Amino acid sequence: MQSGEGLILDEPIDDALSSRYLAYSLSTITQRALPDVRDGLKPVHRRILYAMRELKLDPDSGFKKCARVVGDVIGRFHPHGDQAVYDALVRLAQDFAQRYQLVDGQGNFGNVDGDSAAAMRYTESRLTIAARLLLEGINEDTVDFRATYSGEDDEPVVLPAGFPNLLANGSNGIAVGMATSIPPHNAAELLDAAAHLIKHPGASIATLMKYVPGPDFPTGGIIVEPEASRAEAYATGRGGFRLRSRWIREELPRGQWQIVVTEIPYQVQKAKLIEKLAALIETRKLPLLGDVRDESAEDIRLILEPKSRTVDLDIFMESLFALSDLEVRISLNLNVLGADGTPGVLSLQETLQAWLDHRRIVLQRRTEARLGKIANRLEVLSGYIIAFLNLDEVIRIIREKDQPKAELIQTFSLSEIQAEAILNMRLRSLRKLEEMELRREDEALKDEQSELTALLGSEDAQWQAITGEIRQAKALLGPKSEGGARRSDFAEAVQPDRSAVLEAMVVKEPLTIVLSEKGWIRALKGHGIDKADIRFKEDDKAAFVVPVQSTDKLVLFATNGKAYTLPCDKLPGGRGHGDPIRLLIDLDESHAPIALFVHDPAAKLLVASTTGHGFQVQEAALIAMTKGGKQVLNVGAGAEAVVCTRITGDHLAVVGENRKVLCYPMDEVNEMSRGKGVKLQNYKDGSLADAITFLGEDGLRWTDPGGRTVACKDWQNWLGKRAQAGRMAPRGFPRSGLFKPGNY
């Protein structure tokens, strides 16, 4: 309906919100976040470069204040805040942010420490050679132009792009529902790959990677991503690259040494990196690192001192890479706007082909534009020649006729353009020498016209011309040019023992782990703690008290036959009563721990269930750093695990609830990694109660309720074969029916 204040639209709120949000999201995608696959630029960067060209800030010219550039950009092309535009201009000038700088800055443009640039009124700028390559031919009708936001000027939709800037300088952006992340690459390698793609359309990723093995970061560094992973990332357009700092070991007097970091990863601020390393030292999360200091001047020199000269170098560096930004992962998400403005994720081959297709269109448009100018000039020249051949008559018509232009057209069958050109001719041109020059120019233009016509008619000739342009671009940006050589190298990451690396990240100190019968666990500092001094909740007491080091791993074996791994440094502290063990592991209320011990990778265990089945297992096979643990002993319905003991001898003694004891050699028990096991002892009634291993030469021993060790002198009387029933326990055997009272 119509009101006094204007038109009011009756529209459902859902429709209104969705339509406006869609318009906003599309604007964000196309105008802010995603670069164009053809020139690798977002609108703000494209407008900055074009505005600087309009200001004639060529590489060979002088500098102008950045404030002047920013003023032109926001006044004519980009209706946004001046600080946002200046920040974009600054990034184009930073040699640690751009692999190929597009702006040559003079003044303070920030540094790798993270310091910001000076205000725009203090800095100056001009275009670089790389920027000139991107803009070259823009005034030759090579690209489309559109009206600016004010309608007073025109701006290019895309730049001619003389080199594949999208991959050369990379790009980052976050839009609505999508993002892009493209690391920088070496331009010479990209140009070589593009030239190969011209000769072999549809070349495989493996072939292109012979030219483009991986990114090339402006800050250098070492890429340790495996080749197969890099190939997959380039084939799918999604992936990542592990990038490490470049470092050397520097020897010092008295056998001491230190690490000197000379290159840090891309987009890592040195000041924040040092701050984080210092925090790791202060919080004792990296005990191998003794000190860090910055000795950088123009080049980066970051000193890392180990805590001791005996520290293993590989473990030292791997722990640093794991905990700090000395190693980062640079993601690859080749999500860009295509030539039709549609976003999509492209492969390396598709990205290079899109740039080549754009260069071919640029070549065709430039050729057509040149042919149009040649045709106009030839038309004018033919009119000049007619005028020279009939000079007296032309002069008479001009002097005597009231409308000389119409008379010239009628008399000599001239076109409007030819007649206008004759009338505008200077008197000094009426020389015989000038006529000869006109005929030579006419002949040269006709030769050029025929060559350009042939070029437009031949696809092979066009690709040959583009190959020549690629060679010229490579000469400007290649290895022989300043800063053109590859900066990032490739290497395989050293793979030291992971457990040793994890151990190096923990301060080694003595702890005593206490697990109560009701399932409360805690870590008390120190060893030799009197059990009488340990406080528990009401009606609770100690089930396990285990002395450990903070770098150890505990193995908890439960009645469900599962083994759980507990890093000692992650257990709750000794204040209070600790935390419930079931918060740390997925242990059902119907099951309980039967063993808790420090993990020894070289040891073997005997595990057995109440059914009398069991087997030997390597202790290393029990480790699983998951909350759910690892199933080792399979127990059936109504049964549960009852024995988990370390094998220390060559004989096994088992006892059932019927107090019958059986001994036999340990080699009669199979070794497995998981399963039910073999029958250890046979029962008519009852189940397995306990088992223990011992050396035959030492004999069978058990512990009485008073904690004294008792030897069975005639233990051979209980020697038999596996799975037999056994004999009644000898005199003096504990009433509990166990070889050792309490838990393991």
RATAFEN-V163238 format. One record per residue. N is the residue number from 1. RES is the residue in one small letter. PSI is psi in degrees with one decimal (* if undefined). Layout:
BEGIN
<<N:RES:PSI> <N:RES:PSI>>
END
This chain:
BEGIN
<<1:m:165.5> <2:q:132.1> <3:s:175.8> <4:g:-24.8> <5:e:-0.4> <6:g:-167.5> <7:l:128.0> <8:i:124.4> <9:l:131.7> <10:d:106.8> <11:e:136.0> <12:p:141.0> <13:i:-35.5> <14:d:-44.3> <15:d:-40.8> <16:a:-45.1> <17:l:-45.2> <18:s:-41.2> <19:s:-40.5> <20:r:-36.5> <21:y:-36.3> <22:l:-42.9> <23:a:-40.3> <24:y:-44.2> <25:s:-40.1> <26:l:-39.7> <27:s:-41.2> <28:t:-42.6> <29:i:-48.2> <30:t:-26.2> <31:q:-6.8> <32:r:-52.1> <33:a:-43.3> <34:l:135.4> <35:p:163.0> <36:d:134.6> <37:v:-21.9> <38:r:-47.4> <39:d:-2.5> <40:g:17.7> <41:l:151.0> <42:k:162.3> <43:p:-40.8> <44:v:-40.5> <45:h:-40.0> <46:r:-39.8> <47:r:-36.1> <48:i:-48.5> <49:l:-40.9> <50:y:-40.1> <51:a:-38.3> <52:m:-34.7> <53:r:-40.9> <54:e:-28.3> <55:l:4.1> <56:k:41.3> <57:l:59.7> <58:d:162.6> <59:p:-27.4> <60:d:-4.8> <61:s:-179.8> <62:g:173.2> <63:f:155.8> <64:k:153.7> <65:k:138.7> <66:c:-29.3> <67:a:-35.7> <68:r:-43.0> <69:v:-48.8> <70:v:-39.5> <71:g:-44.2> <72:d:-40.5> <73:v:-49.5> <74:i:-23.4> <75:g:-29.5> <76:r:-33.2> <77:f:-39.1> <78:h:98.6> <79:p:65.0> <80:h:-177.1> <81:g:145.1> <82:d:-32.7> <83:q:-37.5> <84:a:-41.6> <85:v:-41.4> <86:y:-39.0> <87:d:-40.0> <88:a:-40.3> <89:l:-41.4> <90:v:-43.9> <91:r:-35.8> <92:l:-17.3> <93:a:-6.5> <94:q:120.8> <95:d:-16.1> <96:f:-7.0> <97:a:-33.0> <98:q:129.2> <99:r:-37.2> <100:y:102.1> <101:q:135.3> <102:l:-13.4> <103:v:131.2> <104:d:109.0> <105:g:147.2> <106:q:117.8> <107:g:-164.3> <108:n:107.7> <109:f:28.3> <110:g:176.4> <111:n:176.9> <112:v:-13.6> <113:d:-16.5> <114:g:3.5> <115:d:141.7> <116:s:164.6> <117:a:162.2> <118:a:166.2> <119:a:153.6> <120:m:-20.9> <121:r:-13.4> <122:y:-13.2> <123:t:156.9> <124:e:160.5> <125:s:162.4> <126:r:171.7> <127:l:158.6> <128:t:175.3> <129:i:-39.0> <130:a:-41.4> <131:a:-37.8> <132:r:-35.0> <133:l:-39.3> <134:l:-34.2> <135:l:-10.8> <136:e:125.7> <137:g:8.7> <138:i:-23.3> <139:n:14.8> <140:e:28.0> <141:d:36.4> <142:t:-22.8> <143:v:162.5> <144:d:149.8> <145:f:155.6> <146:r:162.7> <147:a:144.2> <148:t:177.4> <149:y:-28.8> <150:s:-14.1> <151:g:3.6> <152:e:-19.8> <153:d:173.4> <154:d:150.7> <155:e:151.9> <156:p:141.3> <157:v:-35.9> <158:v:155.9> <159:l:157.2> <160:p:-31.8> <161:a:83.8> <162:g:-7.7> <163:f:159.8> <164:p:80.5> <165:n:-28.5> <166:l:-49.2> <167:l:-30.2> <168:a:-44.2> <169:n:-12.9> <170:g:-179.6> <171:s:154.2> <172:n:143.4> <173:g:150.8> <174:i:122.1> <175:a:-162.6> <176:v:106.4> <177:g:1.3> <178:m:162.7> <179:a:166.7> <180:t:145.3> <181:s:108.3> <182:i:114.5> <183:p:156.7> <184:p:154.9> <185:h:172.3> <186:n:123.8> <187:a:-40.2> <188:a:-40.9> <189:e:-40.6> <190:l:-41.2> <191:l:-38.1> <192:d:-42.4> <193:a:-38.8> <194:a:-40.7> <195:a:-38.8> <196:h:-37.0> <197:l:-29.2> <198:i:-43.3> <199:k:-33.2> <200:h:78.7> <201:p:140.4> <202:g:20.5> <203:a:146.2> <204:s:163.1> <205:i:-38.9> <206:a:-38.6> <207:t:-43.1> <208:l:-29.7> <209:m:-12.0> <210:k:-26.0> <211:y:-38.7> <212:v:83.7> <213:p:-22.2> <214:g:-177.3> <215:p:165.3> <216:d:104.5> <217:f:144.8> <218:p:-26.4> <219:t:9.4> <220:g:-136.1> <221:g:176.4> <222:i:124.9> <223:i:120.5> <224:v:14.8> <225:e:131.0> <226:p:151.0> <227:e:-39.3> <228:a:-38.6> <229:s:-39.0> <230:r:-41.7> <231:a:-41.0> <232:e:-40.2> <233:a:-43.6> <234:y:-29.5> <235:a:-35.9> <236:t:-17.8> <237:g:3.1> <238:r:138.0> <239:g:-150.7> <240:g:169.1> <241:f:125.1> <242:r:125.9> <243:l:126.8> <244:r:157.3> <245:s:152.5> <246:r:132.4> <247:w:160.7> <248:i:154.3> <249:r:126.9> <250:e:120.9> <251:e:142.7> <252:l:167.0> <253:p:156.6> <254:r:32.8> <255:g:2.1> <256:q:161.3> <257:w:163.5> <258:q:160.7> <259:i:131.7> <260:v:114.2> <261:v:121.3> <262:t:-17.8> <263:e:133.6> <264:i:159.2> <265:p:158.4> <266:y:134.0> <267:q:13.6> <268:v:125.8> <269:q:125.4> <270:k:-42.2> <271:a:-42.3> <272:k:-33.4> <273:l:-46.0> <274:i:-39.9> <275:e:-40.9> <276:k:-39.4> <277:l:-41.0> <278:a:-37.7> <279:a:-35.9> <280:l:-37.8> <281:i:-44.4> <282:e:-39.0> <283:t:2.5> <284:r:31.0> <285:k:-10.9> <286:l:76.8> <287:p:-17.7> <288:l:-19.5> <289:l:121.3> <290:g:-41.6> <291:d:156.1> <292:v:136.6> <293:r:155.9> <294:d:116.5> <295:e:26.4> <296:s:145.2> <297:a:-111.4> <298:e:-36.2> <299:d:156.4> <300:i:132.1> <301:r:96.8> <302:l:122.3> <303:i:128.7> <304:l:116.5> <305:e:128.8> <306:p:159.1> <307:k:-33.8> <308:s:153.3> <309:r:-14.7> <310:t:-0.9> <311:v:135.0> <312:d:126.7> <313:l:-47.2> <314:d:-43.2> <315:i:-38.2> <316:f:-48.9> <317:m:-40.1> <318:e:-37.7> <319:s:-36.4> <320:l:-44.0> <321:f:-35.9> <322:a:-32.2> <323:l:-10.4> <324:s:175.6> <325:d:18.6> <326:l:-18.5> <327:e:131.4> <328:v:165.9> <329:r:117.4> <330:i:119.3> <331:s:153.6> <332:l:120.0> <333:n:91.6> <334:l:60.4> <335:n:108.6> <336:v:168.3> <337:l:127.9> <338:g:-178.8> <339:a:-25.7> <340:d:5.4> <341:g:6.0> <342:t:129.3> <343:p:148.8> <344:g:156.2> <345:v:123.9> <346:l:157.6> <347:s:174.1> <348:l:-43.6> <349:q:-41.7> <350:e:-35.8> <351:t:-46.8> <352:l:-37.9> <353:q:-36.7> <354:a:-39.6> <355:w:-41.4> <356:l:-41.7> <357:d:-39.1> <358:h:-42.8> <359:r:-32.7> <360:r:-40.9> <361:i:-42.0> <362:v:-44.2> <363:l:-45.4> <364:q:-44.1> <365:r:-39.9> <366:r:-39.2> <367:t:-44.2> <368:e:-39.5> <369:a:-40.9> <370:r:-38.6> <371:l:-37.6> <372:g:-41.5> <373:k:-38.9> <374:i:-43.0> <375:a:-42.1> <376:n:-43.0> <377:r:-39.4> <378:l:-36.6> <379:e:-42.3> <380:v:-42.7> <381:l:-39.2> <382:s:-34.6> <383:g:-41.9> <384:y:-43.6> <385:i:-41.3> <386:i:-40.0> <387:a:-42.3> <388:f:-36.5> <389:l:-24.6> <390:n:47.6> <391:l:-44.1> <392:d:-43.1> <393:e:-39.7> <394:v:-44.2> <395:i:-41.6> <396:r:-44.5> <397:i:-43.1> <398:i:-38.1> <399:r:-35.6> <400:e:-27.3> <401:k:144.3> <402:d:-32.2> <403:q:78.3> <404:p:-31.8> <405:k:-48.7> <406:a:-36.3> <407:e:-39.8> <408:l:-40.9> <409:i:-42.5> <410:q:-40.4> <411:t:-44.1> <412:f:10.3> <413:s:48.2> <414:l:161.7> <415:s:169.5> <416:e:-43.6> <417:i:-43.4> <418:q:-44.3> <419:a:-42.4> <420:e:-39.6> <421:a:-39.1> <422:i:-42.6> <423:l:-28.9> <424:n:2.9> <425:m:139.9> <426:r:152.8> <427:l:-33.3> <428:r:-15.5> <429:s:-10.3> <430:l:56.6> <431:r:156.0> <432:k:-37.3> <433:l:-37.6> <434:e:-36.0> <435:e:-40.6> <436:m:-40.0> <437:e:-40.4> <438:l:-40.4> <439:r:-38.4> <440:r:-42.3> <441:e:-39.9> <442:d:-43.1> <443:e:-43.7> <444:a:-40.1> <445:l:-36.5> <446:k:-37.0> <447:d:-44.0> <448:e:-37.4> <449:q:-42.7> <450:s:-37.8> <451:e:-44.2> <452:l:-35.7> <453:t:-42.0> <454:a:-36.7> <455:l:-44.7> <456:l:-27.1> <457:g:-3.5> <458:s:116.7> <459:e:-39.8> <460:d:-40.6> <461:a:-36.2> <462:q:-46.1> <463:w:-32.3> <464:q:-39.6> <465:a:-39.2> <466:i:-37.3> <467:t:-39.3> <468:g:-39.5> <469:e:-36.6> <470:i:-40.4> <471:r:-40.9> <472:q:-40.2> <473:a:-38.4> <474:k:-34.0> <475:a:-30.1> <476:l:-30.9> <477:l:0.9> <478:g:-175.1> <479:p:-28.1> <480:k:-12.3> <481:s:165.3> <482:e:120.7> <483:g:9.1> <484:g:-17.6> <485:a:151.5> <486:r:137.1> <487:r:-32.3> <488:s:131.4> <489:d:174.2> <490:f:144.0> <491:a:161.5> <492:e:136.6> <493:a:134.3> <494:v:134.9> <495:q:79.2> <496:p:172.8> <497:d:121.2> <498:r:-38.7> <499:s:-34.8> <500:a:-37.1> <501:v:-45.1> <502:l:-37.4> <503:e:-34.3> <504:a:-18.0> <505:m:-2.7> <506:v:135.6> <507:v:126.5> <508:k:117.8> <509:e:151.0> <510:p:137.5> <511:l:158.4> <512:t:119.3> <513:i:127.7> <514:v:123.9> <515:l:120.9> <516:s:167.1> <517:e:-28.4> <518:k:7.6> <519:g:26.1> <520:w:129.5> <521:i:145.7> <522:r:162.8> <523:a:113.7> <524:l:141.6> <525:k:136.8> <526:g:170.2> <527:h:173.8> <528:g:29.2> <529:i:131.7> <530:d:123.5> <531:k:-26.8> <532:a:-20.6> <533:d:-6.9> <534:i:124.0> <535:r:142.4> <536:f:169.1> <537:k:166.2> <538:e:137.9> <539:d:26.9> <540:d:155.2> <541:k:176.4> <542:a:134.5> <543:a:-42.3> <544:f:135.1> <545:v:109.6> <546:v:118.8> <547:p:132.2> <548:v:175.4> <549:q:152.3> <550:s:-19.4> <551:t:-4.1> <552:d:165.5> <553:k:136.4> <554:l:145.1> <555:v:124.0> <556:l:122.6> <557:f:130.3> <558:a:169.0> <559:t:-14.7> <560:n:3.5> <561:g:10.3> <562:k:148.2> <563:a:132.1> <564:y:137.3> <565:t:129.8> <566:l:108.9> <567:p:128.2> <568:c:-32.7> <569:d:-11.8> <570:k:-2.3> <571:l:152.1> <572:p:150.3> <573:g:177.7> <574:g:-5.1> <575:r:137.8> <576:g:-148.6> <577:h:6.8> <578:g:-157.9> <579:d:153.3> <580:p:134.5> <581:i:-26.3> <582:r:-7.9> <583:l:-22.9> <584:l:-30.2> <585:i:158.1> <586:d:81.4> <587:l:119.8> <588:d:153.2> <589:e:-23.9> <590:s:-4.9> <591:h:157.5> <592:a:158.1> <593:p:143.3> <594:i:-10.7> <595:a:143.8> <596:l:118.3> <597:f:161.0> <598:v:132.6> <599:h:131.1> <600:d:106.5> <601:p:-24.0> <602:a:-7.4> <603:a:164.4> <604:k:151.6> <605:l:154.0> <606:l:124.7> <607:v:142.2> <608:a:155.3> <609:s:172.2> <610:t:-19.9> <611:t:-5.5> <612:g:9.0> <613:h:144.7> <614:g:175.8> <615:f:167.6> <616:q:146.7> <617:v:140.0> <618:q:132.0> <619:e:-29.5> <620:a:-24.1> <621:a:-8.3> <622:l:-16.2> <623:i:128.8> <624:a:111.4> <625:m:54.1> <626:t:154.3> <627:k:-28.7> <628:g:-8.2> <629:g:-166.5> <630:k:125.1> <631:q:122.7> <632:v:-57.0> <633:l:120.0> <634:n:121.9> <635:v:136.4> <636:g:-178.2> <637:a:135.1> <638:g:-6.1> <639:a:164.4> <640:e:160.6> <641:a:140.6> <642:v:-18.1> <643:v:132.1> <644:c:98.3> <645:t:145.6> <646:r:136.9> <647:i:118.9> <648:t:5.2> <649:g:-173.3> <650:d:1.9> <651:h:156.0> <652:l:136.4> <653:a:128.8> <654:v:150.4> <655:v:137.7> <656:g:175.2> <657:e:-19.2> <658:n:5.7> <659:r:21.0> <660:k:135.5> <661:v:140.1> <662:l:133.3> <663:c:143.2> <664:y:164.6> <665:p:145.6> <666:m:-26.7> <667:d:-4.4> <668:e:-7.5> <669:v:126.2> <670:n:153.6> <671:e:128.3> <672:m:170.2> <673:s:-22.9> <674:r:145.6> <675:g:-167.2> <676:k:-33.9> <677:g:-173.0> <678:v:164.4> <679:k:121.3> <680:l:-38.1> <681:q:145.1> <682:n:139.6> <683:y:139.9> <684:k:-43.7> <685:d:154.4> <686:g:-161.2> <687:s:-179.6> <688:l:136.8> <689:a:-43.2> <690:d:163.7> <691:a:151.1> <692:i:148.1> <693:t:151.5> <694:f:162.6> <695:l:130.7> <696:g:-36.3> <697:e:-23.6> <698:d:-25.0> <699:g:168.7> <700:l:135.1> <701:r:151.4> <702:w:170.6> <703:t:126.9> <704:d:172.0> <705:p:-22.4> <706:g:-0.6> <707:g:4.8> <708:r:145.6> <709:t:128.9> <710:v:130.6> <711:a:137.9> <712:c:106.9> <713:k:-36.8> <714:d:45.0> <715:w:-21.7> <716:q:-20.7> <717:n:-20.3> <718:w:8.0> <719:l:131.8> <720:g:-150.9> <721:k:153.5> <722:r:141.4> <723:a:6.8> <724:q:173.2> <725:a:-29.9> <726:g:-175.9> <727:r:162.4> <728:m:144.3> <729:a:148.6> <730:p:164.1> <731:r:141.4> <732:g:-5.0> <733:f:139.4> <734:p:141.6> <735:r:-25.6> <736:s:-17.1> <737:g:16.6> <738:l:147.3> <739:f:-29.1> <740:k:120.9> <741:p:149.3> <742:g:-169.7> <743:n:174.3> <744:y:*>>
END
